[in-house]
Amino acid sequence: MLRKAISAFAAALGLLSPARAIAAPGEAPPYAAAFDKAFVPGSPKKDEIFGYGVDAGTGSFFDPVAGRAAADLLKADPDAWESWQTDGEVNGPKAIAPYSFLLDLPLGEANAIMFHSGWGDGFYASWFGYDAKGNVAALVTDFQTIDWATAKW
């Protein structure tokens, strides 16, 4: 099961950056660009990133087990997404800020974490965090709501 961790830094603005899903207990550094080496050979070119596209201002983290479970659920009930939408719209303002979206959707032995993506649609960089054995332990996506070059901590 994924555990969600939402950055509080931008939450006061109703934004999310970064979003992190934790798949294993403990710390997860180091991080590396998140991509499937079978589909993306080599490194990104200058000014390119590995990431994923967001449409309708909503991103999600899930693994293949959760993806198959969601597909099966939607096949059995094509309107199931409507309750997900309602639940996420109700939970988001409680957990983050007004007009936010956040849903931790149980899917059998797995889950999917869905959330609004900061400023909305776009293409966002993602990184995997690895445990000491080299297994993926976390996934982080930067929704570009923080200017990292000028941020003061």
N, C-alpha and C positions, 0 to 999 in steps of 0.2 A: 504494500500500500504506500502511496505517496503521502508525505506530510507536506503541508504548504507553509511557506514562510513569506510573509509580505513585508516589504520594506516600509518602515514607518517614516522615513525621511521625506518622501513626497506625498504621504497619505493626507497631510493637512491640506494639500491642494486638490485632493481627490484623484491623484495620479498614482500609478504603480511603476516603480523603477528601483531596482530590478525586481523581477518575480523569481522565486526559487522554489523548486520542488526537491524534496529530500527522499531518496529511495532507500537509504541505509542509515543506521544510527551512527553517530560520531561525526567528526569533522571530515570534510571532503576535499581539501586541496590536494594536489594542484588541479587547476582547471585548464581545459584545452577546448578549442573550437568544436562545437557539436555538429557532427555530420557523419554520415555513413560512408566509410572509405570505399565501399563497393560502388557507390554512385557518384562520388565526387573525388576524383583522383587529384593529387597534388595539393598545393597551397593556394589560398586566394591571391589574386593579383593586387597590386597597390590600389588602395581605396575600395576594395571589395571585402565583404564579410560572409561568413557562413551564418545562416539564420533561417527564419521562416516568415512567410507572408501572413498578414492578418487582414481579415475582411470583417466588416461589421463591428470593428473595434473590440473584438473578443479573441483572446488567445487561450490555449489550453495545453496542459501537460498530461500525457497518458502513454502507456506502453502498449505493445501489441496485444497483450491479454485483455486490457481494458478496451482497446479498439474493436476487437472481435466481439466482446460482450455488448458493447454499445451498438454495433451493427446488428447483432442478433435481436437485441431489444427493439431497435427501430424497424427491423423486418417484421417482427410480431405486432408492433404498435407504431405505425408511422407518425403518429402525433405525440409520441413520448417527449420529444424535444420541447413541446410547449410547457410542460411542467418544469423542465430544467430551466427554461427561460424565466418563468415566474419565480422559481425558488432562488435563482441567482440574482434577480432584480430585488427581491426582498432582503436577501442576506448581504448584498454588497454595501448598502448604506449603513448597516449595523456594524460591519467589519472594517470598512475602509472610509468611505465618505459619501455624501449625497450623490446620487446618480451613478454609483459604482455597481459593478457586477462581480459576484464571487460565488462559486459553487464547488463544493467537494462532493462529487457524484459517486456513490457506491455502485460498483458494477461486479457483483459476485465477489471473487477473491481479489479483485483489483479496484481501482478507482480512477476517475479523471478529475483534474482540477481545472476549472474554467474561471477566467477573470478578464476584466476589461484591460485594455492595453495602453494605458497612459493617454497619449494624444489621439489614439484611434488607429485607423488603417495604416499599413506601412510594411516595411521589411526590417526585421529586428534580429540583432546578433544574439547567438546562444552559445553557451559553453557547458560542457560536461565537467563535473568534479569527480575525481577518482579517489578511491580509498587506497590503503597501503598495498592491497593485492592487485591493484589495477582495474578493479571493477567500477562501473559507473555508480556513483553514490548520490549525485545531485545534478540538477539541470538548472541553469540560470539564464534568463533572457533579460537583456537590457532594452527597455522601451524608450530610451532616449529622452527621458524627462529631466535628467540631470546633466549639466555641462561638466563632465568629469575633469576637464582641463582647468576649470576655475572653482570647482567645489572646495569648500573649506570645511574640515571635519573637526 
